[in-house]
């Protein structure tokens, strides 16, 4: 489920499915879209914080337990993909500062959401990873553009095309993270970071965000890219990878290689 709180100008959105490492179901994507659409027009919000429940994960991506069913229907697959893209677009369009509070795993669609926010405050345990290519999926165009702008082309290729993980210290060095703190002080530091942005909220901040967006010229999806994404979501490769994923019972933050290594380490 998606929870929200509001306190003294700070609107907090919590991805709350800790049993699935805060993976986002189709219903949760729809809920996020509704919440963000409503928040965009509010005048009492000075800063928005997006975070996951608990400390193990910010978001481990889409809820893979739904994907085998979604992959069997172009219409349902399209709804799932459009949900990710629309939520990220709404985050980018927020007229006030937005902060992703990242503790633990930030994987796949979780990274899409994190980079769509203005800033990222992370715990030292934060881990960024994209397994889309290994699972037969295509990463969204605008999110790929943001990642390249943040960490550079070489590191983006490593993350998106090779599935290379990036830990918190690497993320800070690369420019993906704005602040890295110990888990014990995460709540305090995240709150202080958000409070520091409140006074900046206003027309000048909104216009400056738009200026950055224009400077980046973030690509919007054309029909070719949309068709490629839908083919990937309904492909045999993705269906088989999803079925194997569910049968193994691995977490959404693990690739088959990660799981095999973890099993070896146990013996």
ChimeraX attribute file (.defattr): number of C-alpha atoms within 10 A of each C-alpha:
attribute: neighborCount
match mode: 1-to-1
recipient: residues
	/A:1	16
	/A:2	19
	/A:3	14
	/A:4	13
	/A:5	10
	/A:6	12
	/A:7	8
	/A:8	11
	/A:9	15
	/A:10	21
	/A:11	19
	/A:12	21
	/A:13	21
	/A:14	20
	/A:15	24
	/A:16	22
	/A:17	20
	/A:18	18
	/A:19	10
	/A:20	19
	/A:21	27
	/A:22	29
	/A:23	30
	/A:24	26
	/A:25	20
	/A:26	20
	/A:27	13
	/A:28	19
	/A:29	23
	/A:30	19
	/A:31	17
	/A:32	26
	/A:33	21
	/A:34	13
	/A:35	17
	/A:36	20
	/A:37	17
	/A:38	10
	/A:39	17
	/A:40	15
	/A:41	11
	/A:42	10
	/A:43	11
	/A:44	12
	/A:45	21
	/A:46	22
	/A:47	24
	/A:48	26
	/A:49	23
	/A:50	21
	/A:51	25
	/A:52	29
	/A:53	20
	/A:54	16
	/A:55	18
	/A:56	19
	/A:57	28
	/A:58	34
	/A:59	34
	/A:60	30
	/A:61	29
	/A:62	24
	/A:63	19
	/A:64	20
	/A:65	18
	/A:66	15
	/A:67	22
	/A:68	21
	/A:69	15
	/A:70	20
	/A:71	24
	/A:72	15
	/A:73	14
	/A:74	15
	/A:75	12
	/A:76	18
	/A:77	23
	/A:78	19
	/A:79	17
	/A:80	23
	/A:81	19
	/A:82	18
	/A:83	21
	/A:84	23
	/A:85	23
	/A:86	17
	/A:87	23
	/A:88	24
	/A:89	18
	/A:90	20
	/A:91	27
	/A:92	20
	/A:93	19
	/A:94	21
	/A:95	26
	/A:96	24
	/A:97	26
	/A:98	26
	/A:99	25
	/A:100	27
	/A:101	27
	/A:102	32
	/A:103	28
	/A:104	24
	/A:105	27
	/A:106	31
	/A:107	28
	/A:108	23
	/A:109	27
	/A:110	27
	/A:111	23
	/A:112	25
	/A:113	25
	/A:114	29
	/A:115	25
	/A:116	25
	/A:117	23
	/A:118	17
	/A:119	20
	/A:120	25
	/A:121	27
	/A:122	29
	/A:123	26
	/A:124	18
	/A:125	19
	/A:126	25
	/A:127	23
	/A:128	26
	/A:129	26
	/A:130	29
	/A:131	26
	/A:132	22
	/A:133	16
	/A:134	17
	/A:135	19
	/A:136	20
	/A:137	19
	/A:138	20
	/A:139	17
	/A:140	21
	/A:141	16
	/A:142	21
	/A:143	23
	/A:144	19
	/A:145	19
	/A:146	21
	/A:147	22
	/A:148	16
	/A:149	15
	/A:150	17
	/A:151	19
	/A:152	15
	/A:153	14
	/A:154	9
	/A:155	17
	/A:156	20
	/A:157	16
	/A:158	15
	/A:159	20
	/A:160	21
	/A:161	16
	/A:162	16
	/A:163	19
	/A:164	15
	/A:165	17
	/A:166	20
	/A:167	18
	/A:168	24
	/A:169	19
	/A:170	15
	/A:171	22
	/A:172	18
	/A:173	11
	/A:174	15
	/A:175	16
	/A:176	26
	/A:177	25
	/A:178	15
	/A:179	20
	/A:180	22
	/A:181	19
	/A:182	13
	/A:183	17
	/A:184	9
	/A:185	10
	/A:186	20
	/A:187	14
	/A:188	11
	/A:189	20
	/A:190	23
	/A:191	13
	/A:192	11
	/A:193	17
	/A:194	24
	/A:195	16
	/A:196	11
	/A:197	17
	/A:198	18
	/A:199	11
	/A:200	15
	/A:201	15
	/A:202	14
	/A:203	11
	/A:204	12
	/A:205	14
	/A:206	16
	/A:207	12
	/A:208	12
	/A:209	19
	/A:210	15
	/A:211	12
	/A:212	11
	/A:213	15
	/A:214	10
	/A:215	9
	/A:216	13
	/A:217	12
	/A:218	16
	/A:219	14
	/A:220	14
	/A:221	13
	/A:222	9
	/A:223	9
	/A:224	8
	/A:225	14
	/A:226	17
	/A:227	13
	/A:228	12
	/A:229	21
	/A:230	23
	/A:231	19
	/A:232	21
	/A:233	28
	/A:234	24
	/A:235	17
	/A:236	14
	/A:237	14
	/A:238	22
	/A:239	21
	/A:240	15
	/A:241	17
	/A:242	21
	/A:243	15
	/A:244	14
	/A:245	20
	/A:246	17
	/A:247	10
	/A:248	11
	/A:249	10
	/A:250	14
	/A:251	16
	/A:252	23
	/A:253	23
	/A:254	18
	/A:255	19
	/A:256	16
	/A:257	9
	/A:258	12
	/A:259	16
	/A:260	11
	/A:261	11
	/A:262	12
	/A:263	10
	/A:264	9
	/A:265	8
	/A:266	6
	/A:267	5
